[in-house]
């Protein structure tokens, strides 16, 4: 019994870790809609914008998706959302270099 409970907990934790990283350019509608702070309307906005072109970085997301500002970007990043492999704080700390 205890072994079954431990296995269930370990499985749940591993599933959480696997789900924790969500690339904004590749996430499904269901993955995006499941994030705290993104409802169906904003999820559709993200999907529509990324169909036009993949998001280059977090500033690109903030510019193109109405309703995602610095606070929401930070919240999404804390939930594991990444853009080009970077969380919001990482992107802010390392802005892209101009050629």
C-alpha positions as CSV (number, residue, x, y, z in Angstrom):
1,X,0.0,0.0,0.0
2,X,2.7,2.5,1.0
3,X,4.7,1.4,-2.0
4,X,1.7,2.2,-4.3
5,X,1.3,5.6,-2.7
6,X,5.0,6.4,-3.1
7,X,4.9,5.3,-6.8
8,X,1.8,7.5,-7.4
9,X,3.5,10.5,-5.8
10,X,6.7,10.0,-7.8
11,X,4.7,9.6,-11.0
12,X,2.8,12.8,-10.3
13,X,6.1,14.7,-9.5
14,X,7.7,13.4,-12.7
15,X,4.7,14.4,-14.8
16,X,4.8,17.9,-13.2
17,X,8.5,18.2,-14.1
18,X,7.9,17.1,-17.7
19,X,5.0,19.5,-18.0
20,X,6.9,22.4,-16.4
21,X,8.8,23.4,-19.6
22,X,6.4,24.8,-22.2
23,X,7.8,26.5,-25.3
24,X,5.5,29.3,-26.3
25,X,6.2,28.6,-30.0
26,X,5.4,24.9,-29.8
27,X,2.8,24.5,-27.0
28,X,-0.6,23.1,-27.8
29,X,-3.8,25.1,-27.2
30,X,-4.6,22.8,-24.3
31,X,-1.2,23.3,-22.7
32,X,-1.5,27.1,-23.0
33,X,-5.1,27.2,-21.8
34,X,-4.1,25.2,-18.7
35,X,-1.7,27.9,-17.6
36,X,-2.7,30.2,-14.8
37,X,-3.4,33.6,-16.3
38,X,-4.1,32.4,-19.8
39,X,-7.7,31.8,-20.7
40,X,-9.2,30.8,-24.0
41,X,-9.1,34.3,-25.5
42,X,-5.5,35.0,-24.8
43,X,-4.5,31.4,-25.8
44,X,-6.2,32.1,-29.2
45,X,-4.3,35.4,-29.5
46,X,-1.0,33.6,-28.8
47,X,-1.8,30.9,-31.3
48,X,-2.8,33.5,-34.0
49,X,0.3,35.5,-33.5
50,X,2.7,32.6,-33.6
51,X,1.1,31.4,-36.9
52,X,2.1,34.7,-38.4
53,X,5.7,34.2,-37.2
54,X,7.4,32.4,-34.3
55,X,8.1,34.6,-31.3
56,X,11.7,35.7,-31.4
57,X,12.0,36.5,-27.7
58,X,10.0,37.8,-24.8
59,X,9.9,41.4,-25.9
60,X,8.4,40.2,-29.2
61,X,5.7,38.4,-27.2
62,X,4.9,41.5,-25.1
63,X,4.7,43.6,-28.2
64,X,2.5,41.2,-30.2
65,X,0.1,39.7,-27.7
66,X,-2.3,42.1,-26.1
67,X,-2.7,41.3,-22.4
68,X,0.8,40.0,-21.8
69,X,2.9,42.5,-20.1
70,X,5.9,42.2,-17.8
71,X,3.9,40.9,-14.8
72,X,2.1,38.2,-16.8
73,X,5.3,37.3,-18.7
74,X,7.0,36.8,-15.3
75,X,4.1,34.7,-14.0
76,X,4.1,32.5,-17.1
77,X,7.8,32.1,-16.9
78,X,7.5,31.0,-13.3
79,X,5.1,28.3,-14.5
80,X,7.8,27.0,-17.0
81,X,6.9,28.9,-20.2
82,X,9.9,29.6,-22.3
83,X,10.5,31.5,-25.6
84,X,13.5,30.3,-27.5
85,X,14.6,28.4,-24.5
86,X,14.6,31.4,-22.1
87,X,12.4,32.4,-19.2
88,X,11.3,36.0,-18.9
89,X,13.9,36.9,-16.3
90,X,16.7,35.2,-18.2
91,X,15.7,37.1,-21.4
92,X,15.6,40.4,-19.5
93,X,19.0,39.8,-18.0
94,X,20.5,38.9,-21.4
95,X,19.0,41.1,-24.2
96,X,19.9,40.0,-27.7
97,X,22.9,41.7,-29.2
98,X,22.4,43.9,-32.3
99,X,24.5,42.8,-35.2
